[in-house]
Every structure is written in structure tokens, then in C-alpha cells.
Amino acid sequence: MRETLYDLVAANKRKTFLFIVVTSLFLGALGYAVVQLLDWGAGGYVLFALFIIVYNFVLYYNSDKIALKSTGSVPADPDEFRMLHNVVEEVALAAGVLKPKVYIMPTPSPNAFATGRNPQNASLAVTTGLLEIMNRQELQGVIAHEMAHIKNYDILLMTVVAAIGGLIVLLRDFFLRSMLLGGRRKDRRGSGQAGLILLIVGIALAIVAPIFVALIRAAISRQREYLADASGAFVTRYPQGLAQALAKLRDAGQRMERASDANAHLFIASPFGKDRVDVVSMFATHPPIDKRIDRLNSLVL
């Protein structure tokens, strides 16, 4: 059965909503356990809420700067990279969004990513290696994929996912340090059994947190890649351009020197040079490229 773009959009939105709800519940459970075990009372919940607000505010307004800095991206000179600017401008016009700021990553590994908090404050970066191996139609496919991330607010979604994941890990570390330092107060009279249960739950959440964060982030990232492929093909009306570009990315398979677990989910293909074959693990940030190519070739626009 051939899938339409709208089928993919609807399916990915449902899955993403489910992931966000489950992750938020997990974060709330971990925060509740920390406040209860440290016996902070009502004030603890207020401090916890204020911390989340400040943390997300800072990340929301600085996520693009962090991503660009961590990948060594620099502004693309309009004269030196004229074709790149032209392609970005024409794809942005076709997608109905403002032209994002254009950056270059000086590395031979072919790849690209988009970042920013919304379409009005977005940036798009490609590597010098990508420009060397792509023809114009393939470059249009790659840029359309990244423009789809911008238009679909994937860049904001992944910022939220990163924020939630970071909070869970921070709470985990804080909880473990507090326990090691004996920060938890003695159980109040008559609450020993409840305190023991909360302690067990808190320790279990602290152990599971890193694994859970990695699974959720990878799952959401994979779903958004499928959706961006379909949306990008809808913009160019030529799925084969992106399919050919993905095939070149698969065959290149070079690792980016500045790749890390923190920024891997941003790229159009895994920056580690893996997750590009037909076998994908639960922790992979990208679906297998062969499956993405098959979906593009069977897509009905």
C-alpha cells in the first residue's frame, strides 16, 4: 500500500505526541521522588517548577547558538557559496518560509542540519563535503529536507526533547549526589514504609533515566526524519532528488570529527557514519537510509 504525505504526517504527529506525554510523565515522577525524598515540602515543588522554567527559557533562546558552536559552523559567504544561497532561497520560497541564515561546516564528511526556535529565527548548515558530492537537484533535496524541519517546527520539538532529557539527567545526578551525601532527612514518624518505597522508586528512576532519555530522543528523531523526507519531497515535487542524495550519504559513511550524542539527532544522516545500513537499533538517532530511500520512491505526492 502506497502512503501519501498526509498519512505520514498524521502518523508521525500521533507518535510524537505520545512520546512527549510519556516523557513528561517520567520527568514529573522523577521530580516528585526527589522532592519527597529530600523532604522539601511544598517549597520544593515551587523551586522545581522555577528551575524548569529558567532552564527551558535559557535553552529556548540559545539552542541554535549552542548547536552552531558545537559543530564549528561559520556563516556562508554569499559570494563564495552563491549556489548554496540560491538553492536555499528558492527552496524557502517554495516551502513558504523565510530564508534561514546559512552556515558552512568545514569538514569533508557530507551532512547538514537545521536549528533555531522557530521559522523566523532559523539557521541551516551544510558541510563542505556535502557541497562537493551533490549536484543541484540532490542539494535541493537535502535543503528541502532541512526546510521541512523548520516549517514543521521539528527544530523546536527537538529543543524541547533535549530540554526534557537534560532535566531528567540533571535530576538523576542531583538525586544520587544527595543520597551519597546523606542529604535526605530522617523519615518522619509513621512514614518509614512510604519513605522506603519512594527511595526504591527514586533509585530505580535514577538508574533508568539515561537509558529512557536515549530511547525517547532516538525514537522521536527517527520519526521526524521520515516526516521531513516526505515533506521535503512535497516541496521539490521530486522525491528522487533526495533519494539520490541519501544514497550518496549512505555510501560516504564518514564520521564527523565534532559529532556528539548531544547534536547527532540534528543531522540529516548519522554523523557517526553508522545507522546508515539496513539494521537499526533502538538507540539509533536515524532510521536506515535504505528504508528512507524506499519510502521516498513509493511516496504518492
N, C-alpha and C positions, 0 to 999 in steps of 0.2 A: 504493500500500500504506500503510495507516494504522499509525503507530507507537504502541506502548504506552509508558508511563512507564519500564518496566523495560528496554525496548530502548534508550531514550535514556540511561538511567543506565549500562548496560553499555558502550555505545559511547563515551561521554564518559570513563569511567574508563580504558578502554584507551588512548585518545588522550592523556589527561593523563599516564598512566604513561610512555608513550613520550616525551613532551615532557620530562619530568623526567629520565629516563635520558640522553637526548641532551644536555640542558643540563649535567648533572653531568659527563659525559664531556668536554664542551667546557671546563668550568671546570678539570677536572683536567689537561687538555692544556696550557692556558694557564699554570697554576701550575707544572707540570713545566718548561715552557720558561723561565719566569722564573728558577726556582731553578738550572737548568743554565747559563743564560747569565750569571748573576751569580756562578756558581761557588761557591755557598754550601755545597755538600756536604749530608751527612745532616742537619746542624743546620738547614738551610734548610727542609727538609720539616717538621721539628718546629715551627719558627716559623710556617710557613704554616698548619699544622693548628691551632695555638693561636689564630692570628689569626681563622680561620674560626669556631672555637668561640665566642670572645669576641664577635665581630661578630654572629653569629646569636643569641646569648644576649641581647645588648642589644636587638636588633631584635625578638626574640620577645616580650619583656616591655614594649616601648614602642611597638609598631606602631600600636596603637589610639590612643594619645595623640597620636602624630605625625599620623595621619590626621585626627583631630578638630580638632587645632590648625590644620592646613594649610587646612582648609575653613571655618574660622571657626564651627564648630558649638558651640552652647551648650546646657546642659540644658533640656529642655522642661518648663515649669511645668505640673504636673498639673492645676491649676485652669484656666489659660488654654487648654491644649491637651488638654482632657478626652477629646474624641472620639478623638484620636490615641492616647492612652494606653489607652483602652478597646479600640480595634482591635488594638493591639499585644498587649495581654494576651490577647484571645480567640484571635488567630492563634497566639500562642506556645502556648496551651493545646492547640489543635488539632494543632499540629506536634509536641507532646510535648517542648518545650524550655523552659528558664527564660525569663522575660520579660527581654529585654535592657534596658540603660539607653537611654533615649530622648532624642534630641537634635534641635535645630532649627537649620537653616542659614538665616539671614536674607537670602534672595536671591529675586528674582522668577522665576528660572529653575527650572522644575519638575524635581526629581530626588531621588534617595535612594541611600543606601549602608549597608552593614553592615561592621563591623570588630571586631577582637578576636582573641585567640589560641585561644579555644575557646568552646563554647556557654555555659560557666559564667562567662566573662569577655567578654561580647559587648556591643556598642553598636550602635544603629540610629539613623540620622539622616535626616531629610527636610527639604526646603526649604519655606519659607513659600509659595513659588509653587506647589508641588505640592498643598498643602492647599487652595489657592484654586480649583483647577480640577477636583479629583477628588471624585466622590460617594463614599458609604461603601463600596459594592461595589468600585469601582475602587481605592480606598485599601486595602481588604482584599487585593486582588490584588497591589498593589505591596509591601505589608508581608509577604505570604506569600512573594513572590519573595525578599525580603531575609532572611526567616526560613529559607528553604531554603538560602541561602548559609551561614547559621550552622549549621544542622543537618548539612549536607553537608561541613562543615569547609572550605568554599571560602575562608573568611577566613584560615585557617591556610595553605592552599595558596598563596594569592596573596602571603602574607607570605614564604613560602619562595621563591617565584618572584622577588619583589622582592629578597630577600637574595642569591640566586644572581646575579641580574642586576647588583646593586650591586657584588658581589665581582669579577665579570668586568670591569666598567668600572674599578674601583679598581686591579686588577692591570694592566689595559691602561695606565692613566695612570702607574703606578709603573714599569712596564717601559720606556715611552717616555722618561720623565724620566731613568731610569738610563742608557739608551743615549746620550741627549744629553749627560749629564754625564760620560760615559766611565766609568760605574760598573762596566762589565763588565771582568773581568780578562783579561789576555792569554791566548790559547788555550795550553793546555799542549802540550808536545811530542808530536807524533803525533796530536793531536786536532783539528787545524785544519779538516779537511773536515767532521767531525762538528759542530764549533762553528759552521761556516758554515751547515750545514743547519738547526741549531737556531735560528740567528739569523734565517734566512729564515722558518722556521715561526713564530717568535715575532712577527716583524713582521706576517706575514700574519694571525695570530690577533688581534693588537692592532688592526689595521685593520678586520677583520670583526666584532670583538666587539660594538660598539654596534648594528650592523645586526642581528646574530644575536639579541641580547638583546631588541630591539624586536619582532622577528618571533615569538620564543617567547612573550614576555609577551602579545602581542596574540592569538596563536593559542589559548593556554590560556584567556585571558579570554573569548574568543568562545564556546568550548566550554562553559565554566561558566555563561555566561548562558543558553544553550539549556537546560542541565540545571536551572538554578534556575527558569526559566519553567515547565518541566514539573513539577518538584517542588512549586512554589508552587500550581499549578493542582490538584495532587493534594490539597493541604492544604485548600483552599477548596471543592473539588469544583465549581468554577465557572470554567472557563478563560476565559469571555467577559469576566469582570471585569478580569482582567489584560490581555486583548487590547484592551479598550476604553481602559484606562489607557495602554497602549503607543501606541495611535493618538493620544491626546491629547499624549503626549510627542513623538511624531513631528511633529505639527502645530505644536507650540510652537517647537521648534528654537532656543531661546535659549542663548547661551553663558554659562557661569558665570564670574564675574569671577575667582574664586580657583582655577579649574581649571588643572591642570598635567599634564605627561606622567607625573609620579610618582604621581598619585592618580586619573587618568582611568579606570583599569580597575576601580575600586571601585564606580562608579555603575551604576544600572540602565539608563541610557542615556548616550550620549556627552555629557560636559559641555561639549564644544566646539560643539555644535549641528550636528555632521556625523555621518557613519556612520549616519544615520537613514533614508537612502533605500535604493533597491534595488541600489545599487552599493557594493561593499565592497572595500577594498584589503587587501593582506597585513598592513599595519601598523595597521589599524583595531582598536581595543580592543573594539568591539561589533559583533555581526552586524547586518545591515539590519533595521530594525524591521518592515518588511513581511513578511520571511521569518519572523520570530519570531511575528507575528500569525497567519500561515498555519499554522505548526506547532501553535500553540495551538488553532486552530479545527479541526484534523484529529486532535487528540490523543484517544486512547481511554484513559479512566481505569479 
